[in-house]
Amino acid sequence: MRALPAIAALLALAAPAPALAETLYVEAGRLLDVETGELRTGQCIVVEGERIAWIEPCGGSPKEWKRVDWSAYTVLPGLIDLHTHLSDTGSSADLSDPLKTSPVDTVLTGARNARLTLEAGFTTVRDVGTYRGLTDVALRNAINKGLVPGPRMFVAGAYLTHPGGGGELNGVVPNEQLPADMRLGVLSNPQEATQRATYLFDNGVDFLKLMATGAVLAIGTEPGEPELTEAEMRAAIEVAAARGSVATAHAHGPEGIKAAIRAGVRSIEHASLIDEEGLRLARDKGVWLVMDVFNGDYIDEVGTAEGWPEEYLRKNRETTQVQRDAFRRAVELGVPLAFGSDAGVFPHGQNARQFRYMVANGMTPLQAIRAATVSAALVLGREGELGRIAPGYLADMIAVEGNPLDDVAVLERVSAVMKGAKTVR
């Protein structure tokens, strides 16, 4: 891991000069209140420093304020994606690609992915795991220092997984021969879960990612099969709680999902094969489901064309439609749902393609937008500063042509992006 301290220095070569804070006067053609669904016209947003100061009917402004003309657009909060893999090489037919990519190259690739994500209107992401452990921490830190453009990142550092489990790079070389930074979260019992979780927090992660079941895109594991035990997950979650944090669980199968909920996770990723009992348990416990209902089509189409492993394609076919059926049922039951796309399986910057799938599978456009704004902010514990355009909130905003309440697909074509009062597109 000695290569990581040099990454920020390399990225600093591209660092922009710091800008002086100024007051902005943002003129919105239509301003979407994501809490109520109301579209208000003639509103201007006053931004001081990084935050929204107040909102008022548009009029004159002091000459020293900078006016931002978004009068031709619908303005809404910056979007939040709770399931991304920025600091990673992405999915392909080459299983060995993560091994062939050094930690430095992984972070530089992540910098490109971060820029694409931000320009697509996603001003905040939760990055839920990388094979090259802690490269996501380095990328997050570089973004926070202004060395590279990117969304606000909350990072997991590594997958907490069993040997040979869904969080391992299986099928390339014997796992014992993988570099140490690719096995930072491998554990076999509750004591090791405590040790690995402690190590990750000591090295700067924001939350934990638990592999409760096997995975679709991992050789030798089955999505429906439990992996981490309830006791192992609980041990890791206790570490997270002691650090003022939480854990999320990768979980496709019903038994793994329910074990993770009982262990105390904040959210469940994928939830592809969740049963009625699991849905009701999540609802009653207030556990969020983050269901990536778009990328099954991408894996089937592109993965087939590019010759991805047949095991991947078979497991994807077995989980895609049943996951969408479960998503629809979750909407009907009122289970907490938040936006997560699994960007990295498909190209970064295309995250918003998921909105159409959420609407096609039971949500209204407003519900889908709320999943990527106020709901996602709640999952992150940042509901007082992210996910809304309101006084005191960070000035993370996007502008789109058209009305996303009529056609949610307009979010795939973002015209302007602001993060922390800085226009990035």
N, C-alpha and C positions, 0 to 999 in steps of 0.2 A: 504493500500500500504506500510505499515511499514516493511513488510517482504522483500521488494526488496533490501534495502541497505545491507542485510546480504548475498545476493546471490553471489556477487563478492568475499566475504570472503570465502565462501564455495568452490567456484571454484578455488580459489588461491591455495588450497591444491594440485591441479594437475598441477600447473604452471611449465613450463620448465625453466631451467636456461637460462638467456640471453646469446646470442652468440655474439662474436665480429664480426664486419663487415669485409668482405674480398672481394677481387676481384675474380670474377668467369670468367671462360673461357668455354662457353657452345658450344660444337661441335654439330651442327645440321646435321643430314643426309640429310633432305630436309627441307627448311625453307619456310613456306607459307606466302606470302605477301597478307594479306586479302584485301588490297585496290585494287590490280591489278589481283589477282588470280595467280600470278607467283609463281612457285615452284623453289627455288634456291638451288643448291647443293654446298657443300664445304664451307659453311658459318659458322663462329663462332661469338658468341654474347658475348661481354665483358660487365660484370655487375659490377658496383661499388656501394657499399651501397645497397639501395633498387632498384636502377634504372639502365636501360640499358645505357651504355656509348657510345658504338659504335658497328658496325657490320663489320667484315672484312673477307677476305678469310682465311681459317684455315691455321695455321702454328705453329711455335714455340711460346711459351709464357713464361714469367718470372717464375722462379721456385716457387716463393712465391704465385703465382696465383693458385687457385684450378680449375682443369679441370673437367668438367662435360661431360661425354661421352653419348650423345644422338645421336650418329652417325647412329644408326640402326632405327631411328624414323623420322617421320614427326613432325616438331615443329611448333606450332601456338600459338596465344595469349590465355591466360586464358579465359575461357568462362564466360559469364554474363547471369544470369537468372533474368529477371525483374519481375517475379511473383512467389514468394515463400512464404511459411508460416512456417519458421523454429521454431519459438517460439510458438508452438501449439501442440495439441495432435494428430492431424491427423483425417481423416475421418473414421467412423466406424458405426456399427448399433446402438451403444450406444450414444444417443443424449446427455446424461448427463456427458459424459467423461470430457469435459472441466471444468465443475462445480466441479467435484470430484477431479480435479488435482489442487493442490495449486500453487500459483505464483512461489515458489521456485522450485517445481517439474516441472513446465512448463519450466522454464529456463534450468534446468538440462536436460530435454528432448530435448530442443532446442540445447544444447551443443552437444548432440549426433547427431542430425540432421545436425548441422553445419559441424561437422567432416566428415560425410558421403558425404555431398555436396562438400566440398573442395576436398576430395579424388577422387571424380568423375570428377574433372577438372573444376568445377565452382568456380573461384577465387573471384567472386563478385556476390552479389545478391541484389535485391531490395525486401525487406520483406514487403508485402502489407496488413498486418493486423493480429491481434491476439485477441481472445476473452478475454484473461487475459491482460488488458491494460498495456502497458509500459514494459512488460517482454521482448519484442524485444529490447528495449533500453538497458536493463540490459545485454542481451546477446551480443549485438553489443559492448558495452563498455568492457565486459570481453574479447572478441576477440581482440579488439584494444589494450588492456593492455597486451596481450600475456598470459592470464590466461588459455584459451582454444583455440584449433585450430579451425579455421573456415574461411569462405570467408569474404571479405570486405562486410559489411552490411550497407544498407541504409533503414531506418525503418520508419513506419507510426504510430506506437504507439497504435492505436485503429481505429475502423471503425467509420467514421462520417455517421450516419444513423438515420432514423426516428424510433420512438418507434415501436417495432414489425417488423421492416424492415429487409432487407437482411443482415445487419450487427449485428443483435441481436441473442442471443442464445434462440431461440423460442422453445416452446413445451416441456420444462423440468419442470419449475415452473413458476408461474406468473412473468413476467419480472420485476415487481417492487420489487420482492423478491431476485433478483440476486444481488451478491455482487457489491459494487460501482465500483470496478476496471473492471467489465465486462460491464459497461455502460458509460465509460468516453466520448464516442463520440455521445451519443444519443441526438438528438436535434429536435425541432419542428418549428423553424422559423429562419429567417436570423440573428437576434440578438444572438440567442443561437449558431448558426453556428460560428459566430465571437468568442463567448466566448469559445466554445469547441476547436476551432482551436488554439486560443491563449494559452489555457491551455496546449495543446499538444506540441506546440513549446517551451513553458516555461519549459517543462519537457523533452526536448532533442530529439524530433523527427526530421527527416531529410526532410520529405515531408508529404502530406496529402493524405488519401484514402477516396474518396467520394462514397457513395452507391447511384448511380443515378437510379438504377432499382432494382427490386427484384432479387432473387438468385436461382440457381438450388439447392444448398445444404443448404437450410434454410427453415424450416417449415413455411407454411402460407404466402409465398411470391411467386410471379410469375415473371419469368425473363423478360417478355415483358412489365411489368407494371412500369411506372415511379414512383420513390419514392422521393428523394430529389428534390426540385424545382430548377429551374435555378437561382432564387434569392438567395436561400440558398447556392448553390454551389458557386455562385459569391462572396458572403460574405466571405466564407472560403478561396477562392482563393486569395482574396485581402489581407487576413492575411498572406498567404503563400508568396505572392509577397513582402510584407513589410519585411518579414524575409529573403528575397533572395532565396526563394524556390518556389516549384510548387506543383500541385496536380494531382493525377490520379483518374479516375473514373471507378469503377465497373459498367459496363453498358452492358446489353444484348439486350434490346429492342431499336428499332429505335428512338423513341421519346426521351427516356432518353439519348441516345448517342448524339443526335443532341443538346439537351439542355446543356449537359456537354461541348460539343465543343464550343457552343456559350458563355458559362460561362467562358471559358478560360483554360480548363485543358491541361496538357502537353501530356497526353496519355489516351487511353481507354483500359480497361481490358475486355477481352472476346469478345465483339462486335459480339455476336453469331447471332443476328437477324438483323444486320445492313442492311439498304436498300441502293439502288443506290444513293439516295440523300445524305445519311450519308457518304457513301464511298467518294463521290466527295467533300463533305464538309471537311472531314478529310484531304484529299489530298490537297485541296486548302488552308486550314488553317495550314498545316504542323503539324497536330496532329497525333501522333503515335498510331497505333493499336497493342496491345499485345494480340495475340489470341492463346489460349491454345488448339491447335487442336489435341493433343494426348489423353488427359485424359478422353474423352468421352467413349473410348473403355474400359479403366480401370474401370470406374464407372459401366458400363453396365455388364462387366464380373464379377469383384470382388464384386461389390455392390449387384448384384443379388445373388451370391453364399453365401454372408455373411448376407443377410437379411437386407440390408439398407432400410430405409423407402420407400415405394412404390412411395410416392410423389417425392422423389429425383430421382428415376429411371425413372418415367414418364417424368419429366422435362428434364432429361438428354437425353432421346430418342428424345424429341421434338427439341433439340438444336444442337445435335452433327453434323448431316450431313449438316444442313443448315449453321452452322458455317464454316464448311470446304468449302462449296460452296462459301460463302462470302469471305473466305481467298483467294481462287483461283481468284475470281473477283478482290480483292484488289491488288493482284500481277499484274494482267492484266492492271489495271488502274494506277499503280505506286503509290499507297497509301503507306506512310511510315509504314513499318512493323518491329517490333523488337521482340526478343525472350522472351517468358514468358511461363512457363510450368504449373504453379499452383501446384508445388511440395508441398506435404502435403496432397493433395487429394490422391495421390499415394505415395509410399515410397520415402523418400529423398534418393538422390544418383542415381536415375533413370531418372534424368532430361533430359539427352541426347537422350532418346527414342523419344523425340518430333522431332528431326531433320528429321527422316525418313518420318514423317507425313507431315512436311513442304514441303519436296521434292515431295512426292506423290500428294500434292495438289497445285502444280504449280511453286514452286521455284526450281532453280538450287541448287546443293550442295553449291556453293560459296555464293549464296544469303542467304541461310540458315545460313551458318557460319558467314557471315557479320551481320546478324540479331542478333547474339549472341556475337558480338565483337564490331566493329566500330559503328554499329547502336545503340546497347544498351548503349554504352558509351555516345553517343550523347543524348539519352533520359535522362541519369543521369547528363548531363552537365559536364562530365569528359573526354571529347574527347581528351584532351591534355595529359592524363596520363594513360588511360585504353583503351583496345581494339585493340592495335597494338603492334608489336615487332619493336621498332624504338628507336633511341636515345632520351633520356629524359623521356621515358615512364617507368612506374613501371614494374619491372621484374616479371610479372605474365605470366607464360608460361606453356604449356602442351606438352607432347610427346605421339604420338600414332603410332601404327604399321599400315602400309599401307598408302594409299592416300585417304584422306577424299573427295577430288574432284571427285574421281571415285566411292567411296562408303562411304556416309556420316555416315553410321552406325558404322564405326570404332571409332567414337567419343564416343560410348557407352562403349568402352574398353580402357580407358586411362592407359598408362603405367607409366607415371611420371608426377608430378605436382610440379610447383614452384610458390610460392606467395611471392612477395617482396624479391626475391633472396633467399628465404629459401625453400629448397626441402622438401615437405611434403608427397610425395609419390615416 
